[in-house]
Every structure is written in structure tokens, then in C-alpha cells.
Amino acid sequence: MNDLLVKPRVALVSGGTSGIGGAISEALLACGYRVAANYADRHVAADAFATRTGIPVFAWNVADLDACQAGVARVEAALGPVDILVNNAGITRDVMLHKMTATQWREVIDVDLTGCFNMCRAAIDGMRERRFGRVVNISSVNALSGQAGQTNYAAAKAGMIGFTKSLALEGATRNITVNAIAPGYTDTAMVSALPPDVMERILTSVPAGRLATATEIARGVVFLVADESAFINGITLSINGGKYMS
């Protein structure tokens, strides 16, 4: 990491202003990276995050390829070439399949999976030219274990793992690593809003007996994006308190 003392690498985190994404952005900043945080449309919350952390924020919809290409160009104009990409942006539309609409399916696939493609497509050419890159895709424990009511979400997050392995093969000779993290249930606003009975079932299913903290997930990202992690490629790092072991 000595190069960072001269010219810090630029990290871009999608969905990077709140929850797990916000923790990732802050952890990377604390390690000396120049960080840009993407968000969709929660302008007031994003501005508050930027004011509190000093991390510049950029709004665009990751489901839109043109918006991703323009957004990455804006980040690079402001901070420099994107060396590190963390694909964290994601949504849920939980419902049992027999009640799921085509819109609920498509929205999750478009943001969670296609958004991963769009962001990587916008950044990969520069990484290949510079012969360096770190990509971390935030998947989910439910991509590995499955979850009732989440056929759309589990499919998208499982797709990210296959995408990760394939892109890892493509980038390996150019010092580009692509890895995934599959977090377990994490103490974020989205999880905290679950009904008490659902939360109780979740906690009893986790051997650690608690939710992860967003900081614990972010620690995995910091590890994977380091220059010294160049020989770690194509893996899925599970951070789930023992809920699912593979």
C-alpha cells in the first residue's frame, strides 16, 4: 500500500451512502483511498452523508447503462481513474413467487444483477488499460441458501456470483481481481424494519446469535481490494456468523 502515500487509489461504491454501502465507503476512506459514493435518489440523506464524511456523492440509476457510463466519467473527472469498484447497490421486492408480478421480478434483476454488469462495463476498459483493478460484488447469504419470498433477490444475487467468477477469469492476466462477498443478515435500517417475529426467526438461525454489523462486512471489502490481495480472485467470502457454511 506504499503507493497510496503518493497517489491514493480511487474507489467507487454503488449504493454507497447508507447501510452496508455507507460503511464500505467510510472504511475505504479510513484506509486512505479516495472514495466516491453512488446513490439513486435519496438526495437529502446522501447530502447529509457527504457532509458528515467528506465523501463526494454522485446520483445515478445503476439499472441504466448509459447513466453508469456517464456517472463513472463524472467520478473520474473529479477524482481520477476508478481502480476499485464495489457493487453494493440493491433493492428487494419480497413476495412469494405465486404472487410476484413481472414488475417485481424485473426491478430486482435490473438493479441488483444488471446494475452489476452496467457498473463493471463502465469501469472495466480503464482497468484493463491500466493493468490494475479490484472489483467486489456484494451478493447475499440467500444467494447460497435460498430464501422463501426472495426468488427474485436470490436469483439476482446468485447471478452476481457466477458473474464474479467469469469476470475474474477474464481479468486475471491484467492484475484485475473480481471477488464477491455474501453477507448474512446485517444490522441495517432495512433489516431492522422487519417484524419482531421474523427477526426472532432470523436470530435463532444464526449460530452467532446476532446480526452482523455493517462495519464487519466492510472489513471484508478492505481486505479484498488491497494491493496485497492480488492472488485472491474469483472467491465468494461468506460473512454470515455461521448461518450458512459451504
N, C-alpha and C positions, 0 to 999 in steps of 0.2 A: 504493500500500500504506500510505499515511499513516493511514488509518482503523484499521489493525491496531495502531497505537500506542495507540489509545484503547480499542478493543474488538476483540480478535483474533477472526477468523472461526473457526468450528468446522468441523473436517474429520473425517469418519468413513471409515475404511479397512476394508473387509471382508477377511478373511484377512490382517489387518494386524499380526501378531505375529512373523512369520518370513519368510525368503526375500525376494522382491521386495516383498511387503506390509510386512514389517518395515522395510525400507529406505525405503519411501514414508512410513510413519508417522514415522520419525526425521527424514527430510528436511523434512517439513512442520513438525514441531516446531521444527527448527532455524531455519525461516523465520518463526517467531513465531505460527503457528497454534495453537489449542487442538485437540488431536488425541485421538480415541477410536479404539481398535483392536478390531475384532471378531475373534473366533475361534470355532472349532467345539467342540472337546472336549479339546484338549491343555492341560489346566489347569496342570500343573506348568511346562511351557515358557512358557505365557502369563504366569503369575505371575512367572517369572524375567525375562521381557521387561519387564513393568511395573515391577519393582523396579529394573532396570538403567536404564531410560529415563525413568521417571516418567510414562509414558503410561498412562492408565487403560484397562483391557481389559474387554470385555463378551462373554459367551458366548451365542451362539445359532446355530441352523442356518439358513443363508440360503435353503435349499430350502423353508422353511416361511414362507408369507406372514404368518401371524399372529405367528410368532416375530419376524419382521423388523419388523413394526409395533410390537410391544411393545418390541423392542430399541432402535429409533430413539427411542421415547418415553423410555426409560431414559437414553439418551445425552443427549437434550435436557434432561431434568430435572437431570442432573448438570452439563452444560457449557453448555447454551444451544442455540438453533436450529441445525440442521445446514445450513451454507451450501455445503459441499464434500463430495461423495460420490465415493469411489474404489472401484469394484467390482473387487476383485482376487481374491476367494475362488474357488478352483477345484480340481478333482481330475482325475486321469487314471485310466483303466481300459484301458490299451493292449492291443489284441489285434486280429488280422486279422478282417475282417468275417465270414468264413465260420466263425469260431469264437466270435464275440461273442454273448453272451447278451442277452436283453432287459433283464435287470437291469443289466448293464454299460453298455448304451446309456442307460438311463433315469437311472441315478445321475449320470452326467456331464452330461446335459442338465439334470437337476433342479438341480444345484449351479451349474454354470458359466453356463447361459443363463437358466433360470428364476430362479436366485438374483439375477441382474442385474435382471430385472423386479421381483422382490419388493422389493429394496432401493430401487430407484428409485420404485416405487409408494408405499413408506412415506415417502419424503422429498420427493416432487415437489410435493405440495399446499402444504407450507410454503414451498418455494422460490418457487412461483407467487405466493403471498400476499405475500411479502416482495420480490418482483420482483428476485430475485438467486439465482443458483445456478451451481455448477460441478460437472459430472459427468464423471468419466474412467473409462472401461471398459477393463480390461486384457484385450486379446484375445491374439493369438499370430501369429507369422510363419506357422505352419502353417494358420491360417485363410485365408491368402493363397496359399500354395504347395501346400497339401495335404501329407499325410504318411501313408505306409503304416502300418497298425496303429492309426490315430487317426481313423477315420471319425466316432466319437462326439465326440471332443475338437475336431477341426477343424470339424465341423458346429456345435457349440455356440459356438465362438469366432468363426466366420464369422457366425453369427446375431447375436452381440453387435455386429458392425459394422453390420449392417442396422438393428438396434435403435437404435444410436447415431445414425445419420443421420436416422431418423424422429423420434426424440425431440428432436434438435437443431432440427428444423423446428417442432416444437410449442412449444418453449421460447424461441425466438429473440426474440419480441416482449416477453418479460418478463425480458430480460437473464440468461437461463439458457443456458449453453453446455454442449454434450454432445459430447465427443470420445473417441476410442479411441487406445490405444497398442498396437502389435503388436510385442512384444519378440521378439528372436531367442533362441537358446539362451543361458541365463544361468547364471552360476556360483552355483547354489543346491544345497541338500542333495539335492533330487530329481534334478537333472541329474548331480551328482557321483556318484550311486549307479549310473549306467549302466555296463554292461560296458565294458572298455577298447576293444574293437573297435568298439563303437557310438560311443564318444567320439571315436575316431580319425576315423571317417567324418564325424562332425559337424564337427570342426575343419577337416578338409580341404574341407568345403563352404562354409566362411565365409571370404571374401576377407581379412578382418582377421586370420585365423589364430588366433583365441582366442574364448573365451566373453565375453559381456557381464558386467559387474558389476551387482549389484542397484542400486547407487548410480547407475549410468548410466541405468537405467530410471526410477528415482525422479526424476532431474533433469528428465525429460520431463513428469512429473506436476506438479512445481513450476511449470514454465513454463506449462502449460495452465490451471492453476487460478488464476493471478494475476489480480487485478482488471484489470490492463493487457492481458490476453489476451482481452478481451471480443469482439473481431471474429474470433476463431478458433473456428469452430463446424462440427461435423459431419465433421471430418477423422479420418483414421487415420494416426497418426505411427508410422512404422516405425523401430525401433531394433534393427538386426539385423546390423551390421557388413558390410553389402553382400550378405548371403546371398540376399535376395530383393528385387528392385527393381521398383516398379510406378509 
